[in-house]
Amino acid sequence: MVKLRHVKDHMLTTEGRRLALERHHFMESFFARFVREYDGEL
């Protein structure tokens, strides 16, 4: 995940940045939930 976190910063087009930002938010939400599940909080 560490490498994927920076993809959004390297997009060259407006559309690429928009898509990368959407996917970045999805990835952050996914991993936050994953950690909570792993820790037994969900």
Gaussian input, Z-matrix of N, CA and C with variables (Angstrom, degrees):
# hf/3-21g

backbone

0 1
 N
 C     1     B1
 C     2     B2     1     A1
 N     3     B3     2     A2     1     D1
 C     4     B4     3     A3     2     D2
 C     5     B5     4     A4     3     D3
 N     6     B6     5     A5     4     D4
 C     7     B7     6     A6     5     D5
 C     8     B8     7     A7     6     D6
 N     9     B9     8     A8     7     D7
 C    10    B10     9     A9     8     D8
 C    11    B11    10    A10     9     D9
 N    12    B12    11    A11    10    D10
 C    13    B13    12    A12    11    D11
 C    14    B14    13    A13    12    D12
 N    15    B15    14    A14    13    D13
 C    16    B16    15    A15    14    D14
 C    17    B17    16    A16    15    D15
 N    18    B18    17    A17    16    D16
 C    19    B19    18    A18    17    D17
 C    20    B20    19    A19    18    D18
 N    21    B21    20    A20    19    D19
 C    22    B22    21    A21    20    D20
 C    23    B23    22    A22    21    D21
 N    24    B24    23    A23    22    D22
 C    25    B25    24    A24    23    D23
 C    26    B26    25    A25    24    D24
 N    27    B27    26    A26    25    D25
 C    28    B28    27    A27    26    D26
 C    29    B29    28    A28    27    D27
 N    30    B30    29    A29    28    D28
 C    31    B31    30    A30    29    D29
 C    32    B32    31    A31    30    D30
 N    33    B33    32    A32    31    D31
 C    34    B34    33    A33    32    D32
 C    35    B35    34    A34    33    D33
 N    36    B36    35    A35    34    D34
 C    37    B37    36    A36    35    D35
 C    38    B38    37    A37    36    D36
 N    39    B39    38    A38    37    D37
 C    40    B40    39    A39    38    D38
 C    41    B41    40    A40    39    D39
 N    42    B42    41    A41    40    D40
 C    43    B43    42    A42    41    D41
 C    44    B44    43    A43    42    D42
 N    45    B45    44    A44    43    D43
 C    46    B46    45    A45    44    D44
 C    47    B47    46    A46    45    D45
 N    48    B48    47    A47    46    D46
 C    49    B49    48    A48    47    D47
 C    50    B50    49    A49    48    D48
 N    51    B51    50    A50    49    D49
 C    52    B52    51    A51    50    D50
 C    53    B53    52    A52    51    D51
 N    54    B54    53    A53    52    D52
 C    55    B55    54    A54    53    D53
 C    56    B56    55    A55    54    D54
 N    57    B57    56    A56    55    D55
 C    58    B58    57    A57    56    D56
 C    59    B59    58    A58    57    D57
 N    60    B60    59    A59    58    D58
 C    61    B61    60    A60    59    D59
 C    62    B62    61    A61    60    D60
 N    63    B63    62    A62    61    D61
 C    64    B64    63    A63    62    D62
 C    65    B65    64    A64    63    D63
 N    66    B66    65    A65    64    D64
 C    67    B67    66    A66    65    D65
 C    68    B68    67    A67    66    D66
 N    69    B69    68    A68    67    D67
 C    70    B70    69    A69    68    D68
 C    71    B71    70    A70    69    D69
 N    72    B72    71    A71    70    D70
 C    73    B73    72    A72    71    D71
 C    74    B74    73    A73    72    D72
 N    75    B75    74    A74    73    D73
 C    76    B76    75    A75    74    D74
 C    77    B77    76    A76    75    D75
 N    78    B78    77    A77    76    D76
 C    79    B79    78    A78    77    D77
 C    80    B80    79    A79    78    D78
 N    81    B81    80    A80    79    D79
 C    82    B82    81    A81    80    D80
 C    83    B83    82    A82    81    D81
 N    84    B84    83    A83    82    D82
 C    85    B85    84    A84    83    D83
 C    86    B86    85    A85    84    D84
 N    87    B87    86    A86    85    D85
 C    88    B88    87    A87    86    D86
 C    89    B89    88    A88    87    D87
 N    90    B90    89    A89    88    D88
 C    91    B91    90    A90    89    D89
 C    92    B92    91    A91    90    D90
 N    93    B93    92    A92    91    D91
 C    94    B94    93    A93    92    D92
 C    95    B95    94    A94    93    D93
 N    96    B96    95    A95    94    D94
 C    97    B97    96    A96    95    D95
 C    98    B98    97    A97    96    D96
 N    99    B99    98    A98    97    D97
 C   100   B100    99    A99    98    D98
 C   101   B101   100   A100    99    D99
 N   102   B102   101   A101   100   D100
 C   103   B103   102   A102   101   D101
 C   104   B104   103   A103   102   D102
 N   105   B105   104   A104   103   D103
 C   106   B106   105   A105   104   D104
 C   107   B107   106   A106   105   D105
 N   108   B108   107   A107   106   D106
 C   109   B109   108   A108   107   D107
 C   110   B110   109   A109   108   D108
 N   111   B111   110   A110   109   D109
 C   112   B112   111   A111   110   D110
 C   113   B113   112   A112   111   D111
 N   114   B114   113   A113   112   D112
 C   115   B115   114   A114   113   D113
 C   116   B116   115   A115   114   D114
 N   117   B117   116   A116   115   D115
 C   118   B118   117   A117   116   D116
 C   119   B119   118   A118   117   D117
 N   120   B120   119   A119   118   D118
 C   121   B121   120   A120   119   D119
 C   122   B122   121   A121   120   D120
 N   123   B123   122   A122   121   D121
 C   124   B124   123   A123   122   D122
 C   125   B125   124   A124   123   D123

   B1=1.4390
   B2=1.5248
   B3=1.2897
   B4=1.4604
   B5=1.5234
   B6=1.3205
   B7=1.4626
   B8=1.5189
   B9=1.3192
   B10=1.4578
   B11=1.5214
   B12=1.3083
   B13=1.4670
   B14=1.5286
   B15=1.3218
   B16=1.4613
   B17=1.5230
   B18=1.3084
   B19=1.4648
   B20=1.5229
   B21=1.3148
   B22=1.4686
   B23=1.5282
   B24=1.3031
   B25=1.4619
   B26=1.5244
   B27=1.3227
   B28=1.4601
   B29=1.5223
   B30=1.3212
   B31=1.4556
   B32=1.5268
   B33=1.3364
   B34=1.4602
   B35=1.5207
   B36=1.3125
   B37=1.4612
   B38=1.5273
   B39=1.3100
   B40=1.4622
   B41=1.5173
   B42=1.3256
   B43=1.4660
   B44=1.5275
   B45=1.3154
   B46=1.4596
   B47=1.5179
   B48=1.3323
   B49=1.4691
   B50=1.5225
   B51=1.3341
   B52=1.4608
   B53=1.5245
   B54=1.3326
   B55=1.4653
   B56=1.5251
   B57=1.3188
   B58=1.4633
   B59=1.5237
   B60=1.3206
   B61=1.4588
   B62=1.5259
   B63=1.3370
   B64=1.4697
   B65=1.5226
   B66=1.3120
   B67=1.4694
   B68=1.5194
   B69=1.3231
   B70=1.4581
   B71=1.5318
   B72=1.3323
   B73=1.4699
   B74=1.5265
   B75=1.3308
   B76=1.4652
   B77=1.5278
   B78=1.3304
   B79=1.4582
   B80=1.5326
   B81=1.3294
   B82=1.4652
   B83=1.5248
   B84=1.3311
   B85=1.4726
   B86=1.5186
   B87=1.3276
   B88=1.4583
   B89=1.5271
   B90=1.3285
   B91=1.4570
   B92=1.5235
   B93=1.3229
   B94=1.4682
   B95=1.5258
   B96=1.3312
   B97=1.4673
   B98=1.5311
   B99=1.3278
   B100=1.4595
   B101=1.5285
   B102=1.3212
   B103=1.4655
   B104=1.5227
   B105=1.3421
   B106=1.4681
   B107=1.5264
   B108=1.3238
   B109=1.4693
   B110=1.5219
   B111=1.3142
   B112=1.4583
   B113=1.5313
   B114=1.3262
   B115=1.4652
   B116=1.5259
   B117=1.3265
   B118=1.4561
   B119=1.5176
   B120=1.3143
   B121=1.4608
   B122=1.5254
   B123=1.3059
   B124=1.4725
   B125=1.5034
   A1=111.38
   A2=117.59
   A3=120.31
   A4=110.83
   A5=117.88
   A6=120.18
   A7=111.46
   A8=117.37
   A9=120.83
   A10=112.18
   A11=116.89
   A12=121.11
   A13=111.57
   A14=118.64
   A15=122.14
   A16=113.95
   A17=118.37
   A18=121.08
   A19=111.01
   A20=117.14
   A21=121.33
   A22=112.16
   A23=117.25
   A24=121.05
   A25=113.10
   A26=117.25
   A27=120.73
   A28=113.49
   A29=117.67
   A30=120.78
   A31=109.40
   A32=116.05
   A33=120.41
   A34=113.84
   A35=117.99
   A36=120.45
   A37=110.39
   A38=115.28
   A39=120.33
   A40=110.58
   A41=116.29
   A42=120.46
   A43=110.97
   A44=117.28
   A45=120.90
   A46=111.56
   A47=116.27
   A48=120.37
   A49=111.03
   A50=116.90
   A51=120.73
   A52=110.83
   A53=116.37
   A54=120.29
   A55=111.42
   A56=116.18
   A57=120.06
   A58=110.98
   A59=117.37
   A60=120.20
   A61=110.84
   A62=117.24
   A63=120.64
   A64=110.73
   A65=116.00
   A66=120.53
   A67=111.31
   A68=116.65
   A69=120.90
   A70=110.14
   A71=116.13
   A72=119.94
   A73=110.78
   A74=116.42
   A75=120.31
   A76=110.05
   A77=116.53
   A78=121.44
   A79=110.89
   A80=117.34
   A81=120.13
   A82=111.07
   A83=116.56
   A84=120.61
   A85=111.05
   A86=115.92
   A87=121.03
   A88=110.63
   A89=117.08
   A90=119.77
   A91=112.31
   A92=117.68
   A93=119.59
   A94=109.67
   A95=116.87
   A96=120.27
   A97=110.44
   A98=116.94
   A99=121.57
   A100=110.60
   A101=116.68
   A102=121.05
   A103=110.40
   A104=117.37
   A105=120.06
   A106=110.72
   A107=117.11
   A108=120.09
   A109=110.54
   A110=116.57
   A111=121.62
   A112=110.83
   A113=115.67
   A114=120.60
   A115=112.59
   A116=117.47
   A117=121.71
   A118=114.54
   A119=116.99
   A120=120.68
   A121=112.43
   A122=118.27
   A123=121.55
   A124=110.37
   D1=-28.25
   D2=-176.49
   D3=-59.80
   D4=-44.98
   D5=179.41
   D6=-67.99
   D7=-39.22
   D8=-178.95
   D9=-66.13
   D10=-24.74
   D11=-178.80
   D12=-61.09
   D13=-26.09
   D14=-174.36
   D15=-98.63
   D16=-2.92
   D17=-177.54
   D18=-58.47
   D19=-42.70
   D20=-177.17
   D21=-58.65
   D22=-27.90
   D23=-178.09
   D24=-79.21
   D25=-9.35
   D26=-175.72
   D27=-111.28
   D28=7.13
   D29=178.61
   D30=-74.79
   D31=140.59
   D32=-174.32
   D33=-98.91
   D34=-25.58
   D35=-177.34
   D36=-105.75
   D37=159.90
   D38=178.37
   D39=-60.58
   D40=-45.86
   D41=-179.94
   D42=-64.70
   D43=-39.93
   D44=177.67
   D45=-61.96
   D46=-43.14
   D47=178.11
   D48=-64.37
   D49=-40.44
   D50=-180.00
   D51=-62.84
   D52=-48.64
   D53=179.35
   D54=-63.24
   D55=-43.03
   D56=-179.31
   D57=-63.79
   D58=-37.39
   D59=179.53
   D60=-67.65
   D61=-42.07
   D62=175.81
   D63=-58.51
   D64=-46.61
   D65=-178.68
   D66=-68.25
   D67=-33.08
   D68=177.60
   D69=-63.97
   D70=-44.73
   D71=178.42
   D72=-62.88
   D73=-41.27
   D74=177.69
   D75=-60.64
   D76=-45.87
   D77=-178.52
   D78=-62.50
   D79=-42.64
   D80=178.41
   D81=-61.35
   D82=-43.95
   D83=179.32
   D84=-64.07
   D85=-43.41
   D86=-179.13
   D87=-59.65
   D88=-49.69
   D89=-176.64
   D90=-71.24
   D91=-32.00
   D92=175.50
   D93=-63.22
   D94=-43.91
   D95=178.59
   D96=-66.67
   D97=-41.70
   D98=179.27
   D99=-56.65
   D100=-45.94
   D101=-179.47
   D102=-64.44
   D103=-41.84
   D104=178.38
   D105=-62.93
   D106=-41.26
   D107=177.92
   D108=-64.85
   D109=-43.96
   D110=-179.58
   D111=-61.15
   D112=-38.47
   D113=179.88
   D114=-79.84
   D115=-1.64
   D116=177.80
   D117=79.36
   D118=19.32
   D119=-178.51
   D120=-85.66
   D121=-15.45
   D122=179.20
   D123=-112.70

